[in-house]
Amino acid sequence: MYRTNTCGELRLSDAGKEVTLAGWVQRVRKMGGMTFVDLRDRYGITQLVFDESKDAGLCERANKLGREFCIQVKGVVSERESKNANLPTGDIEILAEELNILSESQTPPFTIEDQTDGGDELRMKYRYLDLRRTPVRKNLELRHRMTILIRNFLDNRDFIEVETPILIGSTPEGARDFVVPSRMNPGQFYALPQSPQTLKQLLMVSGFDRYFQIAKCFRDEDLRADRQPEFTQIDCEMSFADQEDVLQIFEDLARHLFKEIRGVELPEKLQQMTWHEAMRRFGSDKPDLRFGMEFVELMDVLKGTGSFSVFDTANYIGGIVVPGCADYSRKQLDQLTDFVKRPQVGAKGLVYVKYNADGTVKSSIDKFYTPEVWSALKQKTGANDGDLVLILSGDNANKTRTQLCTLRLEMGDRLGLRDKDKFECLWIVDFPLFEWSDEEQRLMSTHHPFTLPNPDDIPLLDTAPERVRAVAYDFVCNGVELGGGSLRIHDGKLQEKMFQILGFTPERAMAQFGFLINAFKYGAPPHAGLAFGLDRFVSIMAGLDSIRDCIAFPKNNSGRDVMLDAPSALDPKQLEELQLKVMADLT
């Protein structure tokens, strides 16, 4: 046996035992005739003691150990004289009697400790070393624990786990597919699944009335903190279920996870908010409810009541009240103005009104309005003396609301109101079924083309499809969409109608989705589903700003694996086998 115990389990009650440990050298400290070595494995750290007076040769070998040497040590558990209350093993140490170097190590490119000196790109290049660090390891252990809880929860509710194929046909409606050339079928390609959507619907037709899968999914889209080209979904589908059935089960799953992982009790019934309400009140379909600053629409107060042309020509004027910030300096307000003018936000400017503690009012547009208007504004916004009101306006209401949302979140961050140990969850419902794409110049599915229209709105499919609501729902926590789903279309004719509105010819619809339309001819049950993003869920539980540190081997912001140097060029022989040619860059 390489070890009798791990580096995290020995306690004072084990004193006197002969043990064998194995792991990696965290650090070496020489103090007179004694050498102390911190030995680490995934379970913890144990201090080893090498005494020159007892075995000079052994102590000399210990002095030659370097960081991250992989070693095996035999010795006796002893009570420490100088205890370390920060370590679970801090009451004991191992009086070493044998030392076996299993593998030497070069000096690592960064310190493998909780607080490392390695930058993101360097740590990703040496991800196998970064994974030795306790915070990263704990994230993966948390991920493991969550998947076990999820599987057990769903199994206890009669869900059956079914694996669906990774190599499927391309369905370009939505995000871009990753495609895989077929050697045996020259000139033809598989696609990697963006989700198992149509396959799990076919499982419902097959009679598997409750399905789930911890599914790998792939989308070729631009990256950000909560997005990777490959990600993992907790993918579920249910037959003979309506919206409340789905929401109840997956509310219960979320409640179970929060209680078991974080010790947090979610409310017995989560709030439901319509998409239109969320956009009106917070400018986002994933509102962060950990703090206030709800939008106040100010058209009736500010448009046409002064001589400020920016407001007089606007189609939307909205503001937020920032409590206790009337003492913001000109420099701070200029910083906020610069912030909203950034290309990522896109506002043309920012108006502020300070209701000072002494009752006076100061605004960036003082000269355009009378004291009576400022009084009306104070009453409309509910501002108190000492508060700051920030106002944006624009031609497009939803665009301006989105800008105001970004400002609201920025103020939440600056004021420390987005507490990672506080969790506010809700459902967003009644999404629009379609959204207009300026790039495609046509209507696109807000979620996907298999989403059921609200039955009350089906007559509008022919006359005003942009007004049709979807029977769809998103689960939102702390301003992050953790998952979403919908009731599905199970009628072939309605599915064909959806494809028609989306611009599919009947021939194209049958070529791409004929397997699903044909399956609906054989007694398809009503069905619905939902998928949680496992990576996002783990990152929320772990209090992370990015999903990368809860994924074992993530990609960087350019979609590259810098450790494996992927993607990379193919060997010419492989291209020949696939009958492919790579076009030279002509730019």
C-alpha positions as CSV (number, residue, x, y, z in Angstrom):
1,M,0.0,0.0,0.0
2,Y,1.3,3.4,-0.9
3,R,-0.6,4.9,2.1
4,T,-2.5,3.8,5.2
5,N,-4.1,7.2,5.7
6,T,-4.7,10.4,3.8
7,C,-3.2,13.8,4.7
8,G,-6.5,15.1,6.0
9,E,-7.8,12.4,8.4
10,L,-5.3,12.0,11.3
11,R,-6.2,13.5,14.7
12,L,-4.8,13.6,18.2
13,S,-6.6,10.4,18.9
14,D,-4.3,8.7,16.4
15,A,-1.1,9.6,18.4
16,G,1.3,6.7,18.6
17,K,0.1,5.0,15.4
18,E,2.6,4.0,12.7
19,V,1.3,5.4,9.4
20,T,2.2,5.7,5.8
21,L,1.3,8.9,3.9
22,A,1.7,9.9,0.2
23,G,1.3,13.2,-1.5
24,W,2.9,16.4,-2.8
25,V,5.3,18.7,-0.9
26,Q,3.6,22.0,-0.2
27,R,6.7,23.6,1.4
28,V,9.9,22.8,3.3
29,R,11.1,24.7,6.3
30,K,14.5,24.1,8.0
31,M,14.8,25.2,11.6
32,G,18.1,24.3,13.2
33,G,18.5,20.5,13.2
34,M,14.8,20.0,12.3
35,T,13.2,20.0,8.9
36,F,9.5,20.4,8.6
37,V,7.6,19.4,5.4
38,D,3.9,20.2,4.7
39,L,2.5,17.2,2.8
40,R,-0.6,17.7,0.7
41,D,-3.2,15.5,-1.0
42,R,-6.8,16.2,-2.0
43,Y,-7.9,15.5,1.6
44,G,-5.7,18.0,3.4
45,I,-2.2,18.9,4.7
46,T,-0.2,17.1,7.4
47,Q,3.1,18.3,8.8
48,L,6.1,15.9,8.6
49,V,9.1,16.2,11.0
50,F,12.6,15.1,10.1
51,D,15.0,15.1,13.1
52,E,18.7,15.4,12.3
53,S,19.7,14.1,15.7
54,K,17.8,10.8,15.1
55,D,18.6,10.2,11.4
56,A,21.0,12.7,9.8
57,G,20.8,11.0,6.4
58,L,17.0,11.0,6.3
59,C,17.0,14.7,7.3
60,E,19.5,15.5,4.6
61,R,17.3,13.9,2.0
62,A,14.3,15.8,3.3
63,N,16.3,19.1,2.9
64,K,16.7,18.3,-0.8
65,L,12.9,18.0,-1.4
66,G,11.4,20.7,-3.6
67,R,7.9,22.0,-4.0
68,E,5.5,19.5,-5.6
69,F,7.8,16.5,-5.2
70,C,5.6,13.5,-5.0
71,I,6.7,11.5,-1.9
72,Q,5.8,8.6,0.4
73,V,6.6,8.9,4.1
74,K,6.4,6.4,7.0
75,G,6.4,7.5,10.6
76,V,4.6,7.8,13.9
77,V,1.8,10.2,14.7
78,S,2.8,12.6,17.5
79,E,1.2,15.6,19.2
80,R,2.5,18.9,17.9
81,E,4.1,21.3,20.3
82,S,3.1,24.3,18.2
83,K,-0.4,23.6,17.1
84,N,-2.1,25.1,14.0
85,A,-5.7,25.9,14.6
86,N,-6.3,26.6,10.9
87,L,-5.7,23.0,9.9
88,P,-8.0,20.1,10.8
89,T,-4.7,18.1,11.3
90,G,-3.1,21.0,13.2
91,D,-2.9,19.1,16.5
92,I,-0.6,16.4,15.2
93,E,2.6,15.8,13.1
94,I,4.4,12.8,11.7
95,L,7.8,11.9,13.1
96,A,9.3,10.6,9.9
97,E,11.2,7.3,9.8
98,E,11.3,6.6,6.1
99,L,11.2,8.8,3.0
100,N,10.6,7.6,-0.6
101,I,10.7,10.0,-3.4
102,L,8.1,8.8,-5.9
103,S,8.6,11.5,-8.4
104,E,10.6,14.7,-8.6
105,S,9.2,18.0,-9.8
106,Q,10.5,21.0,-11.6
107,T,9.8,24.3,-9.9
108,P,6.1,25.0,-10.7
109,P,5.3,28.1,-12.8
110,F,3.1,29.5,-10.0
111,T,2.6,28.8,-6.3
112,I,0.1,26.0,-5.7
113,E,-1.7,27.5,-2.7
114,D,-5.1,29.0,-2.0
115,Q,-3.8,32.5,-3.0
116,T,-1.6,31.9,-6.0
117,D,0.6,34.3,-8.0
118,G,-0.4,32.7,-11.3
119,G,-2.6,34.7,-13.8
120,D,-5.6,33.1,-15.5
121,E,-3.9,32.2,-18.8
122,L,-0.8,30.7,-17.0
123,R,-3.0,28.6,-14.7
124,M,-5.1,27.4,-17.6
125,K,-1.9,26.3,-19.5
126,Y,-0.9,24.3,-16.5
127,R,-4.4,23.4,-15.5
128,Y,-3.3,20.0,-14.1
129,L,-1.3,22.0,-11.5
130,D,-4.0,24.5,-10.8
131,L,-6.4,21.6,-10.0
132,R,-4.1,20.8,-7.0
133,R,-5.1,24.1,-5.4
134,T,-7.7,23.7,-2.7
135,P,-10.2,26.3,-4.0
136,V,-10.3,24.7,-7.4
137,R,-10.4,21.2,-6.1
138,K,-13.3,22.1,-3.7
139,N,-15.3,23.5,-6.7
140,L,-15.0,20.1,-8.5
141,E,-15.9,18.3,-5.3
142,L,-19.0,20.5,-5.0
143,R,-19.9,19.7,-8.6
144,H,-19.6,16.0,-7.9
145,R,-21.8,16.3,-4.8
146,M,-24.4,18.3,-6.7
147,T,-24.6,15.7,-9.5
148,I,-25.1,12.9,-6.9
149,L,-27.9,14.9,-5.2
150,I,-29.5,15.6,-8.6
151,R,-29.4,12.0,-9.7
152,N,-30.8,10.7,-6.5
153,F,-33.6,13.4,-6.4
154,L,-34.7,12.7,-9.9
155,D,-34.4,8.9,-9.5
156,N,-36.7,9.1,-6.5
157,R,-39.3,10.9,-8.7
158,D,-39.3,8.2,-11.3
159,F,-37.0,10.0,-13.8
160,I,-34.9,7.6,-15.9
161,E,-31.4,8.6,-17.1
162,V,-31.0,8.0,-20.8
163,E,-27.9,8.9,-22.8
164,T,-28.5,10.5,-26.2
165,P,-26.1,10.7,-29.1
166,I,-23.3,13.2,-29.4
167,L,-23.0,12.9,-33.1
168,I,-26.3,14.2,-34.6
169,G,-27.6,16.1,-37.6
170,S,-27.1,19.9,-37.8
171,T,-30.1,22.1,-36.8
172,P,-28.8,25.6,-37.5
173,E,-31.9,27.3,-36.1
174,G,-30.4,29.0,-33.0
175,A,-26.7,29.2,-32.1
176,R,-24.0,28.0,-34.4
177,D,-23.3,24.2,-34.5
178,F,-19.9,22.6,-34.1
179,V,-19.7,20.3,-37.1
180,V,-17.7,17.0,-37.5
181,P,-16.8,15.6,-40.9
182,S,-17.6,12.0,-41.6
183,R,-14.8,9.9,-43.2
184,M,-17.2,7.2,-44.2
185,N,-19.7,9.6,-45.8
186,P,-17.5,12.1,-47.7
187,G,-18.8,15.6,-47.9
188,Q,-21.3,15.0,-45.1
189,F,-21.1,16.2,-41.5
190,Y,-22.4,15.4,-38.1
191,A,-23.1,18.2,-35.6
192,L,-22.4,18.2,-31.9
193,P,-25.7,18.8,-30.0
194,Q,-26.6,22.2,-28.7
195,S,-29.0,20.3,-26.5
196,P,-30.7,16.9,-26.6
197,Q,-34.0,18.8,-27.4
198,T,-35.5,16.8,-30.2
199,L,-34.1,13.5,-28.9
200,K,-35.7,13.9,-25.5
201,Q,-39.0,14.8,-27.2
202,L,-38.8,11.5,-29.2
203,L,-38.2,9.7,-25.9
204,M,-41.6,11.1,-24.7
205,V,-43.2,9.7,-27.9
206,S,-41.5,6.4,-27.0
207,G,-43.3,6.3,-23.7
208,F,-40.4,7.2,-21.3
209,D,-42.5,9.7,-19.5
210,R,-39.8,11.1,-17.2
211,Y,-36.3,11.4,-18.6
212,F,-33.2,13.1,-17.4
213,Q,-29.5,13.3,-18.5
214,I,-26.4,15.1,-17.2
215,A,-25.7,16.1,-20.8
216,K,-22.7,17.5,-22.6
217,C,-23.8,20.3,-25.0
218,F,-21.9,22.4,-27.5
219,R,-22.5,25.9,-29.0
220,D,-20.2,27.8,-31.3
221,E,-20.8,31.2,-29.9
222,D,-18.8,34.1,-28.4
223,L,-17.7,33.5,-24.8
224,R,-18.2,35.4,-21.6
225,A,-17.9,34.6,-17.9
226,D,-21.0,32.3,-17.8
227,R,-20.5,30.7,-21.2
228,Q,-18.2,28.0,-22.6
229,P,-18.2,26.3,-26.1
230,E,-18.9,23.0,-24.3
231,F,-21.1,22.9,-21.2
232,T,-23.2,20.6,-19.1
233,Q,-27.0,20.6,-18.7
234,I,-29.2,18.9,-16.2
235,D,-31.6,18.0,-19.0
236,C,-35.1,16.8,-18.2
237,E,-38.4,16.1,-19.9
238,M,-41.9,15.0,-18.7
239,S,-45.0,13.6,-20.4
240,F,-48.5,14.5,-19.3
241,A,-47.2,17.6,-17.4
242,D,-48.4,21.2,-17.5
243,Q,-46.3,24.3,-16.6
244,E,-47.1,24.1,-12.9
245,D,-46.1,20.4,-12.8
246,V,-42.7,21.3,-14.2
247,L,-42.2,24.3,-12.0
248,Q,-43.1,22.5,-8.9
249,I,-40.7,19.6,-9.4
250,F,-37.8,21.7,-10.3
251,E,-38.5,24.3,-7.6
252,D,-38.3,21.3,-5.3
253,L,-35.0,20.2,-6.9
254,A,-33.5,23.7,-6.4
255,R,-34.9,23.9,-2.9
256,H,-33.2,20.5,-2.1
257,L,-29.9,21.6,-3.6
258,F,-29.8,24.9,-1.7
259,K,-30.6,23.2,1.6
260,E,-28.1,20.4,1.2
261,I,-25.3,22.4,-0.3
262,R,-25.6,25.8,1.4
263,G,-28.0,25.2,4.2
264,V,-30.3,27.8,2.7
265,E,-34.1,27.4,2.9
266,L,-35.8,28.8,-0.2
267,P,-39.4,30.1,0.2
268,E,-42.1,27.5,0.0
269,K,-43.3,29.0,-3.2
270,L,-41.1,31.0,-5.5
271,Q,-42.2,34.3,-7.1
272,Q,-43.3,34.2,-10.7
273,M,-42.8,37.3,-12.8
274,T,-43.8,37.8,-16.4
275,W,-41.2,38.7,-19.0
276,H,-42.9,42.1,-19.7
277,E,-43.0,42.9,-16.0
278,A,-39.3,42.0,-15.5
279,M,-38.3,44.2,-18.4
280,R,-40.4,47.1,-17.2
281,R,-39.2,46.9,-13.6
282,F,-35.6,45.8,-14.1
283,G,-34.7,46.0,-17.8
284,S,-33.7,42.3,-17.7
285,D,-35.3,38.9,-18.1
286,K,-33.0,37.7,-15.4
287,P,-33.4,40.4,-12.7
288,D,-31.2,40.4,-9.6
289,L,-33.6,40.8,-6.7
290,R,-31.0,40.9,-3.9
291,F,-31.3,44.7,-3.8
292,G,-33.8,47.4,-4.8
293,M,-33.3,50.3,-7.2
294,E,-36.4,49.3,-9.2
295,F,-37.0,51.4,-12.3
296,V,-39.3,54.4,-12.2
297,E,-40.7,55.6,-15.5
298,L,-40.5,59.4,-15.6
299,M,-42.1,60.4,-18.9
300,D,-45.0,62.1,-17.2
301,V,-42.7,64.1,-14.9
302,L,-39.9,65.2,-17.2
303,K,-41.1,65.1,-20.8
304,G,-42.5,68.5,-21.9
305,T,-42.3,70.1,-18.5
306,G,-39.0,71.9,-19.1
307,S,-36.8,73.0,-21.9
308,F,-34.5,70.0,-22.0
309,S,-34.7,68.7,-25.6
310,V,-33.1,65.3,-24.9
311,F,-36.1,64.4,-22.7
312,D,-38.7,66.1,-24.8
313,T,-37.8,64.0,-27.9
314,A,-37.3,60.7,-25.9
315,N,-39.6,57.7,-26.2
316,Y,-38.6,56.5,-22.8
317,I,-37.2,58.2,-19.6
318,G,-36.5,56.0,-16.6
319,G,-34.5,56.3,-13.4
320,I,-33.3,54.5,-10.3
321,V,-33.0,55.8,-6.7
322,V,-29.6,55.1,-5.1
323,P,-30.2,55.4,-1.4
324,G,-27.8,57.5,0.6
325,C,-25.6,58.6,-2.3
326,A,-26.5,62.3,-2.7
327,D,-22.9,63.0,-1.4
328,Y,-21.4,61.5,-4.5
329,S,-18.6,63.8,-5.8
330,R,-18.4,65.3,-9.3
331,K,-15.6,62.9,-10.0
332,Q,-17.7,59.9,-9.0
333,L,-20.6,61.1,-11.1
334,D,-18.3,61.7,-14.1
335,Q,-17.1,58.1,-13.7
336,L,-20.7,56.9,-13.9
337,T,-21.3,59.0,-17.0
338,D,-18.2,57.5,-18.6
339,F,-19.4,54.1,-17.6
340,V,-22.8,54.3,-19.4
341,K,-21.2,55.8,-22.5
342,R,-19.0,52.7,-22.9
343,P,-19.8,50.8,-26.1
344,Q,-20.8,47.8,-24.0
345,V,-23.6,49.9,-22.4
346,G,-24.3,52.4,-25.3
347,A,-26.0,55.3,-23.6
348,K,-25.4,58.8,-24.8
349,G,-25.3,60.3,-21.4
350,L,-26.5,60.3,-17.8
351,V,-28.6,62.7,-15.8
352,Y,-28.3,62.9,-12.0
353,V,-30.5,64.6,-9.4
354,K,-29.1,64.9,-5.8
355,Y,-31.6,65.3,-3.0
356,N,-29.2,66.6,-0.4
357,A,-29.5,65.9,3.3
358,D,-30.1,69.6,3.9
359,G,-33.2,69.6,1.6
360,T,-31.5,71.3,-1.3
361,V,-31.5,69.9,-4.8
362,K,-28.6,69.7,-7.3
363,S,-28.9,68.3,-10.8
364,S,-26.8,68.1,-14.0
365,I,-29.7,69.8,-15.8
366,D,-30.7,72.3,-13.1
367,K,-31.3,75.1,-15.5
368,F,-33.9,73.3,-17.5
369,Y,-36.4,72.6,-14.8
370,T,-38.2,74.4,-12.0
371,P,-38.2,73.5,-8.3
372,E,-41.7,72.2,-8.7
373,V,-40.6,69.6,-11.2
374,W,-37.8,68.4,-8.9
375,S,-40.4,68.1,-6.1
376,A,-42.7,66.1,-8.4
377,L,-39.8,63.9,-9.4
378,K,-38.9,63.3,-5.7
379,Q,-42.5,62.2,-5.0
380,K,-42.7,60.0,-8.1
381,T,-39.4,58.2,-7.4
382,G,-39.9,57.9,-3.6
383,A,-36.5,59.5,-3.1
384,N,-35.6,60.8,0.4
385,D,-33.2,63.5,1.4
386,G,-29.7,62.1,1.0
387,D,-30.6,60.0,-2.0
388,L,-29.3,60.2,-5.6
389,V,-31.5,59.7,-8.7
390,L,-29.8,58.5,-11.9
391,I,-31.8,58.9,-15.2
392,L,-31.4,57.6,-18.7
393,S,-33.5,58.2,-21.8
394,G,-33.7,57.0,-25.3
395,D,-35.7,56.4,-28.5
396,N,-36.1,52.6,-27.9
397,A,-37.7,51.8,-24.6
398,N,-36.3,48.2,-24.2
399,K,-32.8,49.2,-25.3
400,T,-32.8,52.1,-22.7
401,R,-34.1,49.8,-20.0
402,T,-31.3,47.4,-20.8
403,Q,-28.8,50.3,-20.4
404,L,-30.4,51.3,-17.1
405,C,-30.2,47.7,-15.9
406,T,-26.5,47.7,-16.5
407,L,-26.2,50.9,-14.5
408,R,-28.3,49.4,-11.7
409,L,-26.1,46.3,-11.5
410,E,-23.0,48.5,-11.5
411,M,-24.4,50.5,-8.6
412,G,-25.2,47.3,-6.8
413,D,-21.6,46.2,-7.2
414,R,-20.2,49.5,-6.1
415,L,-22.4,49.6,-3.0
416,G,-21.7,46.0,-2.1
417,L,-25.4,45.0,-2.4
418,R,-24.8,41.8,-4.4
419,D,-24.0,39.5,-1.6
420,K,-22.9,36.1,-2.8
421,D,-24.2,34.4,0.3
422,K,-27.7,35.7,-0.3
423,F,-30.0,33.9,-2.8
424,E,-33.1,35.4,-4.5
425,C,-34.7,33.0,-6.9
426,L,-37.7,33.4,-9.1
427,W,-39.4,32.2,-12.3
428,I,-39.7,34.4,-15.4
429,V,-42.8,33.3,-17.4
430,D,-44.8,34.4,-20.5
431,F,-41.9,35.1,-22.8
432,P,-42.5,36.3,-26.3
433,L,-42.6,33.3,-28.6
434,F,-40.7,35.1,-31.3
435,E,-38.1,37.9,-31.4
436,W,-37.0,40.0,-34.4
437,S,-33.5,39.4,-35.7
438,D,-31.9,42.5,-37.4
439,E,-29.1,40.2,-38.7
440,E,-31.5,37.7,-40.3
441,Q,-34.3,40.2,-41.0
442,R,-36.9,37.8,-39.8
443,L,-38.6,36.5,-36.7
444,M,-36.6,34.0,-34.7
445,S,-37.7,31.7,-31.9
446,T,-37.0,33.3,-28.5
447,H,-36.2,29.8,-27.1
448,H,-36.5,27.2,-29.9
449,P,-39.1,26.3,-32.6
450,F,-40.6,23.5,-30.5
451,T,-42.0,25.8,-27.8
452,L,-45.8,25.7,-27.4
453,P,-47.6,29.0,-28.1
454,N,-49.9,30.1,-25.4
455,P,-53.2,28.6,-26.4
456,D,-55.0,31.9,-26.0
457,D,-52.6,33.5,-28.5
458,I,-52.7,30.8,-31.3
459,P,-55.1,32.9,-33.4
460,L,-52.4,35.6,-33.5
461,L,-50.0,33.3,-35.3
462,D,-51.6,34.4,-38.6
463,T,-52.1,38.0,-37.9
464,A,-49.6,39.3,-35.3
465,P,-47.0,36.5,-34.4
466,E,-44.8,39.1,-32.6
467,R,-47.5,39.4,-29.9
468,V,-47.8,35.6,-29.2
469,R,-46.7,34.5,-25.8
470,A,-44.8,31.2,-25.2
471,V,-45.6,28.7,-22.5
472,A,-42.0,29.0,-21.4
473,Y,-40.2,29.7,-18.2
474,D,-36.7,30.5,-16.9
475,F,-35.3,29.9,-13.4
476,V,-33.3,32.9,-12.3
477,C,-31.1,33.3,-9.2
478,N,-29.2,36.4,-8.3
479,G,-29.4,37.8,-11.8
480,V,-28.3,34.6,-13.5
481,E,-30.4,32.4,-15.7
482,L,-29.7,29.0,-14.2
483,G,-32.2,27.1,-16.4
484,G,-35.2,27.2,-18.5
485,G,-37.8,25.2,-20.5
486,S,-41.2,25.2,-22.0
487,L,-44.2,23.2,-22.9
488,R,-43.6,21.6,-26.2
489,I,-45.6,21.4,-29.4
490,H,-46.9,17.8,-29.9
491,D,-49.1,18.4,-32.8
492,G,-47.5,18.0,-36.2
493,K,-49.7,20.6,-38.0
494,L,-48.9,23.2,-35.3
495,Q,-45.2,22.4,-35.6
496,E,-45.3,22.9,-39.3
497,K,-47.0,26.2,-38.7
498,M,-44.2,27.3,-36.5
499,F,-41.6,26.4,-39.1
500,Q,-43.6,28.3,-41.7
501,I,-43.6,31.5,-39.6
502,L,-39.8,31.1,-39.1
503,G,-39.3,31.1,-42.8
504,F,-38.8,27.4,-43.4
505,T,-40.1,25.9,-46.7
506,P,-42.1,22.7,-46.2
507,E,-39.2,20.9,-47.9
508,R,-36.6,22.3,-45.6
509,A,-38.7,21.6,-42.5
510,M,-39.1,18.0,-43.5
511,A,-35.5,17.6,-44.5
512,Q,-34.3,18.9,-41.1
513,F,-37.1,17.9,-38.7
514,G,-39.2,15.4,-40.6
515,F,-38.3,12.7,-38.1
516,L,-40.0,14.7,-35.3
517,I,-43.0,15.7,-37.4
518,N,-43.5,12.1,-38.5
519,A,-43.2,10.9,-34.8
520,F,-46.0,13.2,-33.9
521,K,-48.3,11.1,-36.1
522,Y,-48.0,8.1,-33.7
523,G,-49.8,9.3,-30.6
524,A,-47.4,11.9,-29.2
525,P,-48.3,12.8,-25.6
526,P,-48.4,16.4,-24.3
527,H,-44.9,17.0,-22.8
528,A,-42.7,19.7,-21.3
529,G,-39.2,20.0,-20.1
530,L,-36.5,22.1,-18.5
531,A,-32.7,22.2,-18.4
532,F,-30.5,23.7,-15.7
533,G,-27.0,24.7,-16.6
534,L,-24.9,22.6,-14.2
535,D,-21.8,24.8,-14.6
536,R,-23.8,28.0,-13.7
537,F,-25.6,26.3,-10.8
538,V,-22.3,25.1,-9.3
539,S,-20.7,28.5,-9.8
540,I,-23.6,30.2,-7.9
541,M,-23.3,27.7,-5.1
542,A,-19.5,28.3,-4.9
543,G,-19.8,32.1,-5.1
544,L,-17.8,32.3,-8.3
545,D,-17.8,35.1,-10.9
546,S,-17.0,32.7,-13.7
547,I,-18.0,29.2,-14.5
548,R,-14.5,28.3,-15.6
549,D,-13.3,27.3,-12.1
550,C,-16.0,24.7,-11.7
551,I,-15.0,23.0,-14.9
552,A,-12.0,20.6,-14.8
553,F,-10.5,21.7,-18.2
554,P,-12.2,24.9,-19.4
555,K,-11.5,27.0,-22.5
556,N,-10.3,30.6,-22.4
557,N,-12.2,33.7,-23.7
558,S,-11.2,32.9,-27.3
559,G,-12.5,29.3,-27.0
560,R,-9.0,27.9,-26.9
561,D,-7.7,25.1,-24.7
562,V,-4.2,26.6,-24.1
563,M,-3.1,23.4,-22.3
564,L,-3.9,21.1,-25.2
565,D,-3.3,23.9,-27.8
566,A,-6.7,23.2,-29.3
567,P,-8.2,23.9,-31.8
568,S,-5.2,23.1,-34.1
569,A,-4.5,22.4,-37.7
570,L,-5.1,18.8,-39.0
571,D,-2.4,16.6,-40.4
572,P,-2.6,16.7,-44.2
573,K,-3.2,12.9,-44.2
574,Q,-6.3,13.4,-42.0
575,L,-7.6,16.0,-44.4
576,E,-7.1,13.6,-47.3
577,E,-8.9,10.8,-45.5
578,L,-11.8,13.2,-44.9
579,Q,-11.7,14.5,-48.4
580,L,-11.4,18.1,-47.1
581,K,-9.4,21.1,-48.2
582,V,-8.7,24.1,-46.0
583,M,-9.2,27.4,-47.8
584,A,-6.3,29.8,-47.4
585,D,-7.0,33.1,-45.7
586,L,-7.5,35.5,-48.6
587,T,-7.9,38.6,-46.4
